[in-house]
Amino acid sequence: MNIFRRKLAFQPVDPLGAGLREEIESQRRGPGAISLYEDIHAEPLASLWQQIAQDTRSDPNWTHFADADH
């Protein structure tokens, strides 16, 4: 007599079920939604990254990190 004839199976889970899909869509359409297509002013962004690059070059620990074999 084999007691292991039945197979145990689980129902697939919908990660966007239980109203999560609708909640995400309402957030995407809301007034504070983030858009990748917003008008970006290139000059302030370029100057910010230039300052970050300058700070990185002047950091003595950066040269050790950049030269390290990873």
Number of C-alpha atoms within 10 A of each C-alpha: 4 5 5 7 7 7 6 6 6 6 5 6 7 9 8 11 9 9 8 12 12 12 11 12 10 12 12 13 10 10 8 8 9 11 8 6 6 7 7 9 8 9 8 10 11 11 11 12 11 12 12 11 12 11 11 13 12 10 11 9 10 13 12 10 10 9 8 8 6 5
